[in-house]
């Protein structure tokens, strides 16, 4: 398994299904994520730094098996904003 980290950009939904498929760029690398993709959507937005682990497919796209947000996730930031307003 290959690991890398970088800044997320261009998050897009490619396939709506029981297990949605998302495309995103990690620096200049094209990435796909299907496993835990809904969690990924809740945790990550453009401009965040993440670490990923996975493998390249035949089309030179990096297929993400695991990811971790470096710093606060999107949900954590929204929760803190909500608590801060009370």
C-alpha positions in Angstrom: 0.0 0.0 0.0 1.3 3.5 -0.9 0.8 6.5 1.4 0.9 10.2 0.7 -0.4 13.5 2.0 -1.3 16.8 0.6 -4.0 19.5 0.1 -7.4 18.4 -1.2 -9.1 20.2 -4.1 -11.8 19.5 -6.7 -14.1 17.2 -4.7 -16.8 15.8 -7.0 -19.4 13.1 -6.8 -18.9 10.7 -9.8 -21.5 8.0 -8.9 -24.6 8.1 -6.7 -25.4 4.7 -5.3 -25.4 2.7 -2.0 -21.6 3.2 -2.0 -21.0 6.6 -3.7 -17.8 7.3 -5.6 -16.0 10.5 -5.1 -13.2 12.1 -7.2 -10.7 14.6 -5.7 -7.2 15.9 -6.3 -4.5 15.6 -3.7 -2.0 18.2 -4.8 -1.7 17.1 -8.5 -2.7 13.4 -8.0 -6.2 12.3 -9.2 -7.8 10.2 -6.5 -11.0 8.1 -6.1 -12.7 7.0 -2.9 -15.7 4.7 -2.5 -15.1 3.0 0.8 -16.1 5.4 3.6 -16.9 8.0 1.0 -19.9 9.5 2.9 -17.6 9.9 6.0 -15.0 11.5 3.6 -17.6 14.0 2.4 -18.5 14.9 6.0 -14.8 15.2 7.1 -13.1 16.9 4.2 -13.4 20.0 2.1 -11.2 21.9 -0.4 -8.1 23.2 1.1 -7.7 20.7 3.9 -4.6 18.7 4.4 -5.1 14.9 4.6 -3.0 11.7 4.5 -4.2 8.8 2.3 -3.2 5.2 1.8 -4.1 3.1 -1.3 -3.0 1.8 -4.7 -3.0 3.1 -8.3 -5.4 1.6 -10.8 -4.8 1.0 -14.5 -5.8 4.5 -15.4 -3.2 6.0 -13.0 -5.8 7.2 -10.5 -5.0 6.7 -6.9 -7.7 4.5 -5.2 -7.9 5.5 -1.6 -8.4 2.7 1.0 -7.8 4.8 4.1 -7.6 8.5 4.9 -7.0 10.7 7.9 -7.5 14.5 8.2 -4.5 16.3 9.5 -6.0 18.9 11.9 -9.7 19.4 12.5 -12.3 17.7 10.3 -15.1 19.7 8.7 -17.7 18.3 11.2 -15.4 19.3 14.1 -15.2 22.9 12.8 -18.9 23.2 12.3 -19.6 21.8 15.8 -17.2 24.3 17.4 -18.9 27.1 15.5 -22.3 25.9 16.7 -21.1 25.6 20.3 -19.4 29.0 20.1 -22.7 30.7 19.2 -24.3 29.7 22.6 
